[in-house]
Amino acid sequence: MDPWVLWLILAMLLGAIEIATLTAAFGLLGGAALVASLVAAVGLPPVLQLLAFALAAAAGLVLGRPLAQRHLLAPRQDGFGIDALVGRSAETVTEVSGHGGRIRIDNDEWTARPYDDSLVIPAGSTVHVMEIRGATALVYPGE
């Protein structure tokens, strides 16, 4: 079997291990094995194939892994779009009851209903957005 095929098989195995572990290290080693496979496909001797693998692995682990780890360990964003509104405070523009009402979140006005349909929240009150259903915010009075 040609050496480039062996390197390619090693690259695929390391890629599969990376998918199973999500450590970023095995994926970078798989990339290094792919570089060694290309060097072997050109016909360079095994010593240069190992050197290419070692250099590519070192470069990937030293330069690439810290970037990948930082991305994987970054704090999760609070949400995107309407999901980012849940948990925010708002001010009632009109009375909010089971029949409807309006609130202001930052500079945007939303239709609103109380999270508990038995509540009536007067205009000018502070409320917390509990959920967004369609274009309606379900709110609960603030303390």
C-alpha positions, 0 to 999 in steps of 0.5 A: 500500500502506498504511504500516502494512503496510510497517511490518509487513513490516519487522517480519517481516523484522527478526524473520527476521534475528533468528532467523538471527543471534540477536543480540537487536538485530534482534528489538528493532528488529522490535518497534519496527517493530511499534510504528510499524505500530500508530501508522500503523494509527491514522492518524498521519502518517509523522513520528510513525511514524518518531518512534515507531519511533526511541523504541521502538528506542532503549528496546529497545536501551538497556533490553532488549538488555543483559538479553537479552545477559546471559541469552545469555552467562550460564554454563551450569548444571551440569545438572538432576535426575540430570544434576547428579549426574554428576561428583560425589563420593560415599561407598560405604555397602556394597561396590560390585561388578558385582553391585551396592552402595550409595553416599551422595551428600549425604544420598541413598542410591543403588544403584551398580555400578562403571563398570568391572565388574571392580572391587570398591570397599570400603565407606567409599571415596570414588567419583566418579559417572561416569554414571546409568543408571535408578536406578543410579549407575555409579561409579569409585574416587576417588584 
